[in-house]
């Protein structure tokens, strides 16, 4: 079920880190004044360094073979749903659902589908319960994409204490697992390895950004209700970001103070450039106040525009809805994938 794939992401990451040695975590990376790609590459390396000062180090040295265990499969209209585990690191097997469209005539684009904060975990995007608005792994499989929906640590069927295994945040463990999920997709003969995207809502919305920053093999992303600026997140109260499910150092090292944080979401979005990003940011989202989303997009747009001449690849929509992924927005988002992946 698998084939070896070269690990370009690790080499690219280590190369970027070589340019980050002079970064000061006390000073946020400035997005203005960048005029060329060489100058931006240095600032981008600093963004990754600053993220790691909060999340812990990216475990770049954990080279492991891809190992997939099939636990069972169910035939659905238009696709086969396979329950699997995949090897993330030694003695750590992540449960996931793999959805493969039927009658593929050639390798298809694939999408990593990350769930929201819901006890069901992976089952919700796979269409096995929860909110029908968030069955995007199923809907994309019906559209012809191979999709993979893994559990985030301590959701669904997955139990893992990242802190007992040397991680400084569950966020970084999630990044590592999701990067390994990309390894899984690239190993499948049904997948076109250079046409992989990622999508997520809420928890999955920001985890899509996080893994996208650290894994440039992800070629297009959709983030629904996933972020705003730290200073506008509940009026600057970062408690929600600082518990053990995310990044405890936000409290322990940075006092939950947005002004002390070495990174914010404008830099993360800019670090994705020039890869395509679609943002769903509803006007009545109580979790991520919409003006804070608009601030982030406006700050990152010059990097897409001036540096890469790719402003059309950063798209944000603001539906009149709450913390939701409405049908008409999902249609736009899937068409965005069709444009950039299919």
C-alpha positions as CSV (number, residue, x, y, z in Angstrom):
1,X,0.0,0.0,0.0
2,X,3.0,2.3,0.2
3,X,6.1,3.3,-1.7
4,X,9.1,5.3,-0.5
5,X,9.1,9.0,-1.1
6,X,12.0,11.5,-0.8
7,X,11.9,13.7,2.2
8,X,12.4,17.1,0.6
9,X,10.5,18.9,3.3
10,X,13.1,18.0,5.9
11,X,16.0,19.2,3.7
12,X,14.1,22.5,2.9
13,X,13.4,23.0,6.6
14,X,17.0,22.5,7.7
15,X,18.2,24.8,5.0
16,X,15.8,27.5,6.2
17,X,17.0,27.0,9.8
18,X,20.5,27.7,8.7
19,X,19.4,31.3,7.9
20,X,17.6,31.7,11.2
21,X,20.5,31.7,13.6
22,X,20.6,35.4,14.0
23,X,16.9,35.8,14.7
24,X,15.9,37.5,18.0
25,X,12.8,35.9,19.5
26,X,12.2,39.2,21.4
27,X,11.4,41.0,18.1
28,X,8.6,40.0,15.8
29,X,9.4,39.6,12.1
30,X,8.3,42.7,10.2
31,X,6.4,42.1,7.0
32,X,6.8,45.5,5.5
33,X,9.8,46.7,3.5
34,X,10.4,43.3,1.8
35,X,11.1,43.7,-1.9
36,X,12.5,40.4,-3.1
37,X,12.5,36.7,-2.4
38,X,16.0,36.5,-1.0
39,X,15.1,39.1,1.7
40,X,11.8,37.3,2.4
41,X,13.6,33.9,2.7
42,X,15.6,35.2,5.6
43,X,12.6,36.7,7.4
44,X,10.6,33.5,6.8
45,X,13.3,31.4,8.4
46,X,13.0,33.7,11.5
47,X,9.3,33.2,11.6
48,X,9.8,29.4,11.9
49,X,12.4,30.0,14.5
50,X,10.0,32.2,16.5
51,X,7.2,29.6,16.3
52,X,9.6,27.0,17.7
53,X,10.4,29.2,20.7
54,X,6.7,28.8,21.7
55,X,5.9,25.4,20.3
56,X,9.2,23.6,20.9
57,X,11.6,22.3,18.3
58,X,10.5,20.7,15.1
59,X,11.7,17.1,15.3
60,X,13.5,17.1,12.0
61,X,15.7,14.2,12.8
62,X,13.0,11.5,13.2
63,X,13.3,9.9,9.8
64,X,11.0,6.8,9.8
65,X,9.6,4.6,7.1
66,X,6.0,5.0,6.2
67,X,4.0,2.2,7.9
68,X,0.2,1.9,7.3
69,X,-1.9,-0.7,9.0
70,X,-5.4,-1.3,7.5
71,X,-8.0,-2.1,10.1
72,X,-11.0,-2.4,7.9
73,X,-12.8,-0.9,5.0
74,X,-16.4,0.1,4.0
75,X,-17.7,0.7,0.5
76,X,-19.5,4.0,0.1
77,X,-21.2,5.5,-2.9
78,X,-18.3,6.8,-4.9
79,X,-15.4,6.0,-2.6
80,X,-13.9,3.4,-0.3
81,X,-13.5,4.3,3.4
82,X,-10.5,2.6,5.0
83,X,-9.8,2.7,8.7
84,X,-6.0,2.8,9.2
85,X,-3.3,3.6,11.6
86,X,0.0,5.2,10.5
87,X,3.4,5.3,12.2
88,X,4.2,8.8,13.5
89,X,7.2,7.9,15.6
90,X,8.5,4.8,17.4
91,X,5.6,3.1,19.2
92,X,3.1,5.8,18.2
93,X,0.4,4.8,15.7
94,X,-2.1,7.5,14.7
95,X,-5.7,6.4,13.9
96,X,-7.1,7.9,10.7
97,X,-9.7,7.4,8.0
98,X,-8.5,7.2,4.4
99,X,-11.1,7.8,1.7
100,X,-10.3,6.7,-1.8
101,X,-12.5,7.5,-4.8
102,X,-13.6,4.6,-6.9
103,X,-12.6,4.1,-10.5
104,X,-9.6,6.3,-10.5
105,X,-7.8,6.2,-13.9
106,X,-4.7,8.0,-12.8
107,X,-3.2,9.3,-9.5
108,X,-5.5,11.9,-8.0
109,X,-4.9,15.0,-5.9
110,X,-5.2,14.4,-2.2
111,X,-6.2,16.5,0.9
112,X,-5.3,16.2,4.5
113,X,-8.5,16.8,6.5
114,X,-8.1,18.1,10.0
115,X,-11.0,18.0,12.5
116,X,-12.3,20.7,14.8
117,X,-12.4,20.4,18.7
118,X,-14.9,17.6,18.8
119,X,-14.7,14.3,20.7
120,X,-15.4,12.4,17.6
121,X,-12.2,13.5,16.1
122,X,-11.5,12.1,12.6
123,X,-15.0,10.6,12.3
124,X,-16.6,14.0,11.8
125,X,-14.7,15.1,8.6
126,X,-15.1,11.5,7.4
127,X,-18.9,12.0,7.5
128,X,-19.5,9.5,10.4
129,X,-21.3,11.9,12.7
130,X,-21.1,15.4,14.1
131,X,-21.8,18.5,12.1
132,X,-22.8,17.9,8.5
133,X,-21.1,21.2,7.6
134,X,-17.8,19.7,8.5
135,X,-17.9,16.4,6.5
136,X,-15.3,17.8,4.2
137,X,-13.2,14.6,3.9
138,X,-16.3,12.8,2.6
139,X,-17.4,15.6,0.3
140,X,-14.0,16.0,-1.2
141,X,-13.7,12.2,-1.8
142,X,-17.1,12.4,-3.6
143,X,-15.5,15.1,-5.7
144,X,-12.6,12.9,-6.7
145,X,-9.9,13.7,-4.1
146,X,-8.1,11.1,-2.0
147,X,-8.6,12.3,1.6
148,X,-7.0,11.4,4.9
149,X,-8.5,12.4,8.3
150,X,-6.3,11.7,11.3
151,X,-7.1,12.2,15.0
152,X,-5.4,15.0,16.8
153,X,-3.7,13.9,20.1
154,X,-6.4,12.9,22.7
155,X,-9.3,13.1,20.3
156,X,-11.2,10.3,18.7
157,X,-9.4,7.0,19.3
158,X,-5.9,8.6,19.8
159,X,-4.3,8.8,23.2
160,X,-0.9,10.3,23.4
161,X,0.8,12.5,26.0
162,X,3.2,14.7,24.1
163,X,4.8,16.1,27.2
164,X,5.8,12.6,28.4
165,X,7.6,12.2,25.1
166,X,9.7,15.3,25.1
167,X,7.4,17.7,23.3
168,X,6.8,21.3,24.7
169,X,3.4,21.6,23.1
170,X,0.6,19.4,21.7
171,X,0.7,21.8,18.7
172,X,4.2,20.7,17.7
173,X,3.1,17.0,18.1
174,X,0.2,17.8,15.8
175,X,2.5,19.4,13.3
176,X,4.7,16.3,13.3
177,X,1.8,13.9,13.0
178,X,0.3,15.9,10.2
179,X,3.6,16.0,8.4
180,X,3.7,12.2,8.7
181,X,0.2,12.1,7.3
182,X,1.6,13.9,4.2
183,X,4.2,11.1,4.0
184,X,1.3,8.6,4.0
185,X,-0.5,10.3,1.2
186,X,2.6,10.7,-0.9
187,X,3.3,7.0,-0.5
188,X,0.0,5.9,-2.0
189,X,-0.1,4.8,-5.7
190,X,-3.5,6.5,-6.0
191,X,-2.1,9.9,-5.1
192,X,-0.4,12.5,-7.2
193,X,2.4,13.3,-4.7
194,X,2.9,16.9,-5.9
195,X,-0.8,17.8,-5.6
196,X,-1.6,17.6,-1.9
197,X,-3.7,20.1,0.0
198,X,-4.9,20.6,3.6
199,X,-8.2,21.7,5.0
200,X,-9.6,22.2,8.5
201,X,-12.2,24.0,10.6
202,X,-11.4,25.7,14.0
203,X,-8.8,23.5,15.6
204,X,-8.2,22.0,12.2
205,X,-8.2,25.5,10.7
206,X,-5.2,26.7,12.6
207,X,-3.5,23.3,12.4
208,X,-3.7,23.5,8.7
209,X,-1.7,26.8,8.8
210,X,0.8,25.3,11.3
211,X,1.6,22.2,9.3
212,X,1.6,24.3,6.1
213,X,4.3,26.5,7.4
214,X,6.5,23.6,8.3
215,X,5.7,21.4,5.3
216,X,6.0,23.0,1.8
217,X,4.9,19.8,0.2
218,X,1.3,21.0,1.0
219,X,0.5,22.9,-2.1
220,X,-2.9,24.6,-1.2
221,X,-4.8,25.2,2.0
222,X,-8.2,26.0,3.3
223,X,-8.6,27.4,6.8
224,X,-12.1,27.8,8.2
225,X,-12.7,29.7,11.4
226,X,-9.1,29.0,12.4
227,X,-7.4,32.2,13.6
228,X,-7.3,35.9,14.1
229,X,-4.6,38.2,15.5
230,X,-3.6,37.4,19.1
231,X,-4.4,40.9,20.3
232,X,-8.0,40.5,19.1
233,X,-8.4,37.0,20.3
234,X,-10.9,37.5,23.2
235,X,-9.5,41.0,23.7
236,X,-5.9,39.7,24.0
237,X,-6.6,37.0,26.6
238,X,-4.5,34.1,25.3
239,X,-5.7,31.5,27.9
240,X,-7.4,29.5,25.2
241,X,-4.1,29.1,23.4
242,X,-2.1,28.2,26.5
243,X,-3.5,25.0,27.8
244,X,-2.0,21.5,27.3
245,X,-3.9,20.9,24.1
246,X,-2.0,23.8,22.5
247,X,1.1,25.7,23.7
248,X,1.6,25.9,27.5
249,X,4.7,28.2,27.0
250,X,2.3,31.0,26.0
251,X,1.4,31.2,29.7
252,X,4.7,29.9,31.3
253,X,7.1,32.0,29.2
254,X,5.1,34.8,27.7
255,X,2.5,35.5,30.3
256,X,-0.4,35.1,27.9
257,X,0.5,38.6,26.6
258,X,0.1,39.2,22.8
259,X,2.7,41.9,23.0
260,X,5.3,39.5,24.3
261,X,4.6,36.7,21.7
262,X,7.4,36.3,19.2
263,X,5.0,35.5,16.4
264,X,1.4,36.1,15.3
265,X,-0.9,34.9,12.5
266,X,0.0,37.6,10.0
267,X,3.5,36.2,9.9
268,X,2.2,32.6,9.6
269,X,0.0,33.5,6.7
270,X,2.8,35.3,5.0
271,X,5.1,32.3,5.5
272,X,2.7,30.2,3.4
273,X,3.3,32.5,0.3
274,X,3.1,31.9,-2.6
275,X,1.1,28.8,-2.0
276,X,-2.7,29.2,-2.3
277,X,-4.7,29.8,0.9
278,X,-8.5,30.2,1.2
279,X,-9.8,31.6,4.4
280,X,-13.4,31.3,5.7
281,X,-13.9,34.0,8.4
282,X,-17.6,34.5,9.3
283,X,-18.8,37.9,10.5
284,X,-20.3,36.5,13.6
285,X,-17.6,34.0,14.7
286,X,-17.4,34.3,18.5
287,X,-14.1,32.5,18.7
288,X,-12.1,34.5,16.1
289,X,-13.4,38.0,15.9
290,X,-13.5,38.9,12.2
291,X,-11.6,42.3,12.3
292,X,-8.6,40.4,13.6
293,X,-8.8,38.0,10.6
294,X,-8.9,41.0,8.2
295,X,-5.9,42.5,10.0
296,X,-3.9,39.3,9.4
297,X,-4.9,38.9,5.8
298,X,-4.1,42.6,5.0
299,X,-0.7,42.4,6.7
300,X,0.2,39.2,4.8
301,X,-1.1,40.3,1.4
302,X,1.9,42.4,0.4
303,X,4.2,39.3,0.6
304,X,1.9,37.5,-1.8
305,X,1.6,40.5,-4.0
306,X,4.9,42.4,-4.0
307,X,7.3,39.5,-3.4
308,X,5.6,36.7,-5.4
309,X,3.1,38.6,-7.7
310,X,0.5,36.1,-6.5
311,X,-2.1,38.1,-4.8
312,X,-4.9,36.0,-6.4
313,X,-3.6,33.0,-4.3
314,X,-4.7,34.6,-1.0
315,X,-8.5,34.6,-0.8
316,X,-10.6,35.4,2.2
317,X,-14.4,35.4,2.4
318,X,-16.6,36.8,5.2
319,X,-20.0,35.2,5.2
320,X,-22.8,36.4,7.5
321,X,-22.6,33.4,9.8
322,X,-21.3,32.3,13.2
323,X,-18.5,29.7,13.8
324,X,-19.6,27.8,10.8
325,X,-18.5,26.5,7.4
326,X,-21.7,27.2,5.3
327,X,-22.5,25.2,2.2
328,X,-22.0,28.1,-0.2
329,X,-18.6,28.8,1.3
330,X,-17.6,25.1,1.1
331,X,-18.5,25.1,-2.5
332,X,-16.2,28.1,-3.1
333,X,-13.5,26.4,-1.1
334,X,-13.7,23.2,-3.1
335,X,-13.6,25.1,-6.3
336,X,-10.4,26.8,-5.0
337,X,-8.9,23.3,-4.6
338,X,-10.1,22.4,-8.1
339,X,-8.2,25.4,-9.4
340,X,-4.9,24.9,-7.6
341,X,-4.7,21.1,-7.1
342,X,-6.9,19.3,-9.7
